[in-house]
Amino acid sequence: MIEAFRQFIEQQQLCLPGDKILVAVSGGMDSVVLLDLFSKTNFQIAVAHCNFSLRGAESDEDEQFVKELCLKHRLDFFVKKFDTKKYSKETGLSIQEAARNLRYEWFDELAEKHSYNHIAVAHHFDDQAETFFINLFRGSGVSGLKGMPVKRGKIIRPLLFSRRAEIEKCAIENKLNFREDSSNSSDNYLRNRIRHNILPEIEKLANNFQKTLDNSLEYLAEDEILLKQLIEEKKQNIFLKRKKEYIIPKISLLELDHSAVWLFYLLRDFGFNRTVASEIFSALLEQKVGKVFMSDNHQVLVDRDQLILREKAKKMIHKRKWHLRKKSISLPLKLTPLVFENTGGEILKAEASVAYFDFEKLKFPLL
């Protein structure tokens, strides 16, 4: 497998001899094999391990395993423990999305700080196939269906050529020890249900499944390149620059076939999804002047005959403790308390600037 590994790196131009590679190692079979293969090359390697604190003692044991592995092979290594559940609640992301964000943000920091040329992760062909079907079931377009790129920025995936069975065979032949993730056997996750139930059935029906899917993903990636070029051309023709904002004239948009679809692609890079883009288009047609739509970093204002796209103003966050003895406060906003007893159990109605709370449930000071 080492020769196939070297050939894939060379063919895909993933890295050059002498490059510094940060290898992401979870302790599982895939990443341990990836580390073993890299150790047999001329690259300078170090290891990064994320402890997501999701499986209690099992997560800590994974961390200890990776530490001992690195010490045994005299490799530089980095370990970080995350409170993934807390981050998930704070951001509203799923556990999987939260772990992914934490992981790659930290990898980028390490690469920047220690001058690593590339960050190697252990995704293989089976992961690619599972991701394709996950995105298919979620209703993704071309961008989601094209799969994981072999290389994106500093992230490289040198095992995408390989099947899980080949990786397992390599681990056995080289007598590699690794950790088994107990969650991999559970069908609670969509990825595992695809892995255990769907892919085996598809492989029975499809001849040369790997080659066929590889070709399809390659075609989708090529299609997206052309689509991006076309979108940029349309932006140049439609977007009017005005100081720090863009104007999208209604008349220019409506001249396009499938205008609502085009609006999504024009706004996609600014963080707007297909559903919100459709709502913006409807608001423009219905002349809902003044209606504002937000993405994480941008906002779109519906004007009479145009849309105005601009960056969101950065919010100033003020924190203040409010004790009951203070009758009113003026920062971070004006608040005046009024305590009363609702003896009749009547329905409380008020303007948008008024809020009712159950006094007995409040714990002072309020933040």
N, C-alpha and C positions, 0 to 999 in steps of 0.2 A: 504493500500500500504506500510505502514511502516514495516510490518512484512516481506513482500516480499523483501523489500529493505535490511533489516537486513540479511535475509537468503542469498541473492545474494552476499553481502559483505563477509559473512562467507564462503559460498561455493567456491567463487573465491579467497578467502584469500587476499582480497584487502587491508585490514588494521586491526590493532589490537586495542582493547579498550585502550584509553589513548593516541593514536597517535594524532599528531598535523596535521590538514588537512587545506590546503588552498583551498577554494572553489571559482571557477571562476564563477562570476555572471554578466551576461550582463544586467539583468533587465527583460529579456524575461521570458515567462512562464516556460520553461524547467529548467532554472537555478534557478529561484525563488522556484520552487518545490524541486529541489535538496537541496537548502539551508534549506528549511523548514524541510525536512526529516533528514538532518544531525543535525539540532537543537534539534531533539527528540532522539538523541543517546548520547553515552558517550564520543564522540570524542571532542577534543579541536578544534574549528574551527575559521577561519578568512576568510575574503573575499578579492578577487582581482577583480578589474573592469578595462577593457580597453576601452578608448574612442578613436576610430579610426578616428574621425573627418571626417566621410564620409557622414553624413546626416545632417550637419549643426546644427541648434538649436535642432533637434531631438536627436542627439548624446549627446549634453550637458544635455538635459532633462533626458536621460537615466542615465547619470552619477549622476545627482542630486537625482534621484529616489533611486539609489543603496546606496548613502550616507545616505539618510534619513532612509532607511530600516535598515542599519547597526546601526545607532544611536538609532533607536527604540529598537533594540534587543541587544544593548550594545555589539556589535561585533567589534573587530579590523578589519580595512579595509585599503586597498591600492588602489589608483587610479592613472592611468597614461594616459596622452593624447599623441597620436601619430600623426605625419604627414604622414599618410599612403600613400597618393598619391605621395608625394615626394620620399619616400622610394621605392615605386614601380618603379618610373622612374629611380632612381639611380641604382637599382639592375636588372631591366628588368623583374621583376616578375609581374604576374597578381595581381590585387588588392586583390583577395582572398588569394593568396599565400603570398603576402607581409604582410597582416594582421595576417596570421597564424604564420609566422616567428617572427614577433614583439611580438605577444602574448606569445608564448612559451618561447622565450628568456627571456622575463621579468619575467614570472612565475618561471623559473629556478633560476633567480637571487634572487627573493624573498625567494624561498624555501631554497636556500643556505644561505642567509644572516640571516634568522629568524628561521632556523632549523625546517622547516616543513617536516614531514615525507612523505606526499603525496600531490598531486595537483589534485583536483577532478573537472572534466568537465562534462557537462550535456548531452552528446550524448546519444541517445536512439536508439531503434531498427529501427525506421523509418529512422533516420540519417544513420544507418549502411546500410540499403537497398539502400538508395539513393546513397551513396558512392560506393557501389558495381556496380551499373549501370553506374555511372559517369566513373569509371575506366574501365568498360567493353567497353564503347563507345570510350574511349581514346586508346584502344588497349593494356591494361595492361596485364602482365603475372600473374603468381601465386602470386607474392608478393603484387601486387596491388589489386587483386581480393579477397584476403583473408579477407579484411576489416580491421576495426579499432580493435586493441587488447583491451581486457578488462583492461589490465595493461601493461604499458611499462615504465620502469624506475620509476619515481615518479608519472607519470600521471596515474590516475585511472578513469574508466568510470562506476560508480555504477548504472547507469540507462539503461544500454544496454539491460537489460531483459524486459524493459517496452515499450509499444506502445505509440504513441503520444496521442491517445484517452484516455488512462489510466492516463496519466500525466494531461491532461485537466480535467478529472473527479476529480482527487486529488486536483487540484487547486480550483475547484468550491466548493467541499465539505469542504475544509479548509478555504474558503473565502479569498484566497490569491490575492492580487493586483499585477499586473505585467504590463510591457510595451509591446505594440504591435509594432513590427518592420515593417514599411510600405513596405520595400523591399521584405518581405516574400510573399506578394500577387502578386508581379510582375513575369511575365514569361520571363523576360530578362535574367535570370540566368538559366543555364542547370539544376541545382539542383531543382529549383522551377518547371521547366517543367516536370521533372521526378516525383516530388511530386504530382503535380496537375493532370497530364495526364496519365502517364505510370503506376505508382504503383496501382492506383484504378482499372485499367483494368486488371492488372496481378492478383490482389486479387480476381477478379470475376472468373478467370480461374483456379487458383491454390488453391486446398484445403489445409488448414493449412499452409499458406504461410510462416508465421514466423518460424515454426518448420523446414520446409523444407530448408529455406535459412540459418537458424542457423546451421543445419547439414552440408550444403554445405560449409559454411565458416569455420567450424571446420575441415572438411576434407582437405580443401585447406591449412589451417594453419599447419596441420600435415604433408601434402605433402611437404610444404616448409622446415620444420624441417629436413626431410630426405634429401631433395635436398641440403640444406646447408652442411649437414654432408658429402655428396658425393663430393661437390665442394671442401671442405677443404681437403679431401683425395687426390683429383686430384692436388690441389695446392702443397701438400707435395711431390707428385711424379714428377710434371712438373717444378715448380718454382725452379730455382737455385739461391741461395743467393750469392751476390758478393758485399762486403762492404755495401753501402747504397742503393743498387739497386737489382732488380730481373731480371734474364734472363729467357726468355721463348723460348726454342729451337723450331725451325720450325718443325723439324722431330718429336718431341714429340707431338706437337699439331696436326699434320696431321695424326698421328696414331689413333686419336680419331674419332669415327663416329660423323658426324655433327660437324666438327671442328669449324666452324664459330660460332655456337651456344655455344659451350663450351668456346670459347674465350670470349664471352660476359659475361658468368657467372663467369669466372675467373677474369675478370676486373671490374665487377659490383661494388664491394665494394670499388674500387678506384675511383668511380665517373664517369665511362664511361657508356653511355647508349647503347642500342642495335644497333642503327644506326651507331654510331662512331665505335663500336667494329667491325661491318661489314666492314667499310671503312679500319680499321687497317688490317683486315684479307686479304682484296683484295690487299692492298699495300704490304703485306708480300709475297703473291703469285706472284705479278707482280715485285717483287724485287725493289721497289721504295726506294732504300737505302738512308737514311738520312731524310726521311719524319718523321715529329713529329706530334703527336696528343696530345691534352691537355684536361684534365678535370679540375675541380676547384683546385685540390690539387696535381695532378699527371700528368706525361707525359709519353708517350710511343714513343720510337725511333725505327724505322724500320732499322735493321741491315741486313747484307747479309743473314744469316741463323738463325736469332733469333730476338726476340723483347726485348728491354731493358726498363724496367719499373722503374721509380724513382720518388721521390717527386719533385715537382716544386720548384725551388729556390724562396725564398721569395723576393718579389720585394721591392726595395728601392724607395720610392716616393719622388721626389724633386719638389718643387714648386718655380717658379721664375717669377717675373714681368719683362717684356721686353718692354722697351721704344724705340721708333723709332730712337731716337738720338744715341742709342748704335748700332754701325754698325754690331757687331757680339757678340755672347755669346758662352761660352764653356761648361757651365753647365745649366741644366741637360743633354744637348747634344749640339753638335756644330751646330750653325745656323748662316748663313750669309744672310742678306736681300738684295734683288735687286728690285728696283721699276722701272717699265717701262710701257709705254703706248702701248696697243695692238690696233693699229689704223686699221689694216687690217682685224680684226676679224678672224685671222687664227686659226686653231686648234693647241692647245698647247700640245707638247709632251716632256716628260722628263724621266730621270731615276727615279727609286724608291726613291732615296734620295732627290728628288726635289718636292716641292709642290707649286701650284699656288693658289692665293687667290685674290678675288676682293678687291682692296685696299680701295674702298669707303665704303665697309661694315665692315672693321676692326675698332675696337675701342681700342685705346691704353690707358694704357699699356696692352699688351697681357699677359695672365697667362699661 
